Amino acid sequence: MTDSTGSRARGAGKRERLTAAAAEVLHRQGVERTTIADIAKAADVPVGNVYYYFKTKDELVQAALSEHAGHLARLVAELEQIPDPRERLKALVAAWISQRDIAARYGCPTGTLAVELDKRDEGGLDVEAGKVLRLLLDWTEGQFRELGLPDAADQAVTFVGAYQGMSLLASALRDPGIMTREGERLTRWLDTLEEDRLEMSR
C-alpha cells in the first residue's frame, strides 16, 4: 500500500505530526535505523516533547501502523465511490502505479515494515503489521466476491501478492518501470477473470 503523509502532517497537532512522520521516516529508513530523534526532526517537534505522546520507539512504530491503516481506510472510502467492483480494483492498481517512484526507492510501506518486524523475537508488532495487510486482503476479497468469482479469498491473495512482489522487485532493482508494467499486467488479468467466469457459466 502506498502512502502520502507529509501534506497531512503540516499544520496538524504534535501527536498527529509525530504519527505521520513516524510512518514516513520508518518507510524510508526502517525500524532499526530510525531513532526517536529522526522522527521528532521530521515532525518539527522537540525531542523532549515526543515522550509526552510516545514513551518508546515501539509506540511510534504502532502509531505508524495505525497511520497506514488510516490511509488504507481513506483510500478504500474513495474507491467505494466507484460503482463497479472491477473498476475499483483497477483504480487501486492505478493508485499503486502512481506511487511507483516511491515504491522503487523504499518498497511498500506496510509490506516492508511487516517483513522487518517479523524478524524480531518480541513485541508483537509483526502481528499488528499483519493486521493492516489483512485489511487490504479482506477488502479485496469482497470485491472479487461481489464480482461473483469463485475462490474470492484466493483471488485476493493473488492480487495483493502481485502488488507486494512488484513493489519488492521495483525496490530491489531501483526500477519504477516494474510497477508500471506489472500493474498493467494485473489490470489485464482482472479483465480475463470476467471472461473466465462467463466461460464457466456456459
HUGI-V877840 format. One record per residue. N is the residue number from 1. RES is the residue in one small letter. PSI is psi in whole degrees, -180 to 180 (* if undefined). NEAR is the number of other C-alpha atoms within 8 Angstrom. Layout:
n:N res:RES psi:PSI near:NEAR
n:N res:RES psi:PSI near:NEAR
This chain:
n:1 res:m psi:136 near:8
n:2 res:t psi:164 near:9
n:3 res:d psi:156 near:7
n:4 res:s psi:98 near:7
n:5 res:t psi:-16 near:10
n:6 res:g psi:-47 near:9
n:7 res:s psi:-34 near:6
n:8 res:r psi:-29 near:9
n:9 res:a psi:-37 near:12
n:10 res:r psi:128 near:7
n:11 res:g psi:-7 near:5
n:12 res:a psi:171 near:8
n:13 res:g psi:169 near:6
n:14 res:k psi:-45 near:8
n:15 res:r psi:-44 near:7
n:16 res:e psi:-39 near:9
n:17 res:r psi:-40 near:13
n:18 res:l psi:-40 near:15
n:19 res:t psi:-47 near:12
n:20 res:a psi:-41 near:15
n:21 res:a psi:-39 near:15
n:22 res:a psi:-45 near:13
n:23 res:a psi:-42 near:16
n:24 res:e psi:-48 near:11
n:25 res:v psi:-41 near:13
n:26 res:l psi:-34 near:13
n:27 res:h psi:-43 near:11
n:28 res:r psi:-40 near:7
n:29 res:q psi:-19 near:9
n:30 res:g psi:166 near:11
n:31 res:v psi:-48 near:10
n:32 res:e psi:-35 near:6
n:33 res:r psi:-10 near:6
n:34 res:t psi:135 near:11
n:35 res:t psi:164 near:8
n:36 res:i psi:-35 near:9
n:37 res:a psi:-37 near:7
n:38 res:d psi:-45 near:9
n:39 res:i psi:-41 near:13
n:40 res:a psi:-43 near:14
n:41 res:k psi:-45 near:10
n:42 res:a psi:-32 near:10
n:43 res:a psi:-7 near:12
n:44 res:d psi:47 near:7
n:45 res:v psi:132 near:11
n:46 res:p psi:140 near:8
n:47 res:v psi:-42 near:10
n:48 res:g psi:-28 near:6
n:49 res:n psi:-21 near:8
n:50 res:v psi:-41 near:13
n:51 res:y psi:-14 near:9
n:52 res:y psi:-30 near:7
n:53 res:y psi:-37 near:7
n:54 res:f psi:121 near:9
n:55 res:k psi:-29 near:8
n:56 res:t psi:166 near:7
n:57 res:k psi:-34 near:9
n:58 res:d psi:-35 near:8
n:59 res:e psi:-34 near:9
n:60 res:l psi:-36 near:12
n:61 res:v psi:-44 near:13
n:62 res:q psi:-40 near:10
n:63 res:a psi:-38 near:11
n:64 res:a psi:-41 near:13
n:65 res:l psi:-39 near:13
n:66 res:s psi:-36 near:8
n:67 res:e psi:-43 near:11
n:68 res:h psi:-42 near:13
n:69 res:a psi:-40 near:10
n:70 res:g psi:-40 near:8
n:71 res:h psi:-44 near:9
n:72 res:l psi:-42 near:10
n:73 res:a psi:-41 near:8
n:74 res:r psi:-40 near:8
n:75 res:l psi:-45 near:8
n:76 res:v psi:-40 near:8
n:77 res:a psi:-38 near:8
n:78 res:e psi:-44 near:8
n:79 res:l psi:-33 near:10
n:80 res:e psi:-13 near:8
n:81 res:q psi:-15 near:6
n:82 res:i psi:125 near:9
n:83 res:p psi:-39 near:7
n:84 res:d psi:128 near:6
n:85 res:p psi:-33 near:11
n:86 res:r psi:-41 near:10
n:87 res:e psi:-30 near:9
n:88 res:r psi:-45 near:13
n:89 res:l psi:-39 near:10
n:90 res:k psi:-38 near:10
n:91 res:a psi:-35 near:9
n:92 res:l psi:-44 near:9
n:93 res:v psi:-43 near:11
n:94 res:a psi:-38 near:9
n:95 res:a psi:-41 near:9
n:96 res:w psi:-46 near:13
n:97 res:i psi:-38 near:10
n:98 res:s psi:-20 near:7
n:99 res:q psi:24 near:9
n:100 res:r psi:-35 near:13
n:101 res:d psi:-40 near:8
n:102 res:i psi:-43 near:8
n:103 res:a psi:-38 near:16
n:104 res:a psi:-24 near:18
n:105 res:r psi:-39 near:9
n:106 res:y psi:-8 near:10
n:107 res:g psi:-172 near:13
n:108 res:c psi:131 near:12
n:109 res:p psi:-49 near:13
n:110 res:t psi:-41 near:12
n:111 res:g psi:-47 near:11
n:112 res:t psi:-37 near:10
n:113 res:l psi:-41 near:13
n:114 res:a psi:-42 near:11
n:115 res:v psi:-44 near:9
n:116 res:e psi:-44 near:10
n:117 res:l psi:-29 near:11
n:118 res:d psi:-22 near:8
n:119 res:k psi:-8 near:6
n:120 res:r psi:153 near:8
n:121 res:d psi:-11 near:5
n:122 res:e psi:172 near:4
n:123 res:g psi:-34 near:7
n:124 res:g psi:5 near:6
n:125 res:l psi:-23 near:10
n:126 res:d psi:-38 near:12
n:127 res:v psi:-40 near:7
n:128 res:e psi:-39 near:10
n:129 res:a psi:-40 near:13
n:130 res:g psi:-33 near:9
n:131 res:k psi:-36 near:8
n:132 res:v psi:-43 near:12
n:133 res:l psi:-35 near:10
n:134 res:r psi:-34 near:8
n:135 res:l psi:-43 near:9
n:136 res:l psi:-44 near:10
n:137 res:l psi:-44 near:12
n:138 res:d psi:-42 near:10
n:139 res:w psi:-43 near:8
n:140 res:t psi:-43 near:12
n:141 res:e psi:-40 near:12
n:142 res:g psi:-34 near:9
n:143 res:q psi:-43 near:12
n:144 res:f psi:-37 near:15
n:145 res:r psi:-40 near:10
n:146 res:e psi:-29 near:8
n:147 res:l psi:-8 near:8
n:148 res:g psi:22 near:6
n:149 res:l psi:144 near:10
n:150 res:p psi:158 near:5
n:151 res:d psi:50 near:6
n:152 res:a psi:-38 near:11
n:153 res:a psi:-42 near:10
n:154 res:d psi:-38 near:7
n:155 res:q psi:-39 near:10
n:156 res:a psi:-42 near:13
n:157 res:v psi:-43 near:9
n:158 res:t psi:-44 near:8
n:159 res:f psi:-53 near:10
n:160 res:v psi:-36 near:11
n:161 res:g psi:-37 near:8
n:162 res:a psi:-41 near:9
n:163 res:y psi:-46 near:10
n:164 res:q psi:-39 near:10
n:165 res:g psi:-44 near:8
n:166 res:m psi:-31 near:11
n:167 res:s psi:-43 near:13
n:168 res:l psi:-47 near:12
n:169 res:l psi:-41 near:12
n:170 res:a psi:-40 near:18
n:171 res:s psi:-46 near:14
n:172 res:a psi:-37 near:8
n:173 res:l psi:-1 near:7
n:174 res:r psi:45 near:9
n:175 res:d psi:96 near:11
n:176 res:p psi:-20 near:12
n:177 res:g psi:-27 near:8
n:178 res:i psi:-41 near:11
n:179 res:m psi:-42 near:16
n:180 res:t psi:-51 near:10
n:181 res:r psi:-46 near:8
n:182 res:e psi:-31 near:9
n:183 res:g psi:-42 near:14
n:184 res:e psi:-37 near:8
n:185 res:r psi:-40 near:8
n:186 res:l psi:-38 near:11
n:187 res:t psi:-43 near:10
n:188 res:r psi:-37 near:8
n:189 res:w psi:-41 near:8
n:190 res:l psi:-37 near:10
n:191 res:d psi:-38 near:8
n:192 res:t psi:-25 near:8
n:193 res:l psi:-37 near:9
n:194 res:e psi:-41 near:8
n:195 res:e psi:-42 near:8
n:196 res:d psi:-41 near:8
n:197 res:r psi:-42 near:9
n:198 res:l psi:-37 near:8
n:199 res:e psi:-40 near:7
n:200 res:m psi:-28 near:6
n:201 res:s psi:-10 near:5
n:202 res:r psi:* near:4
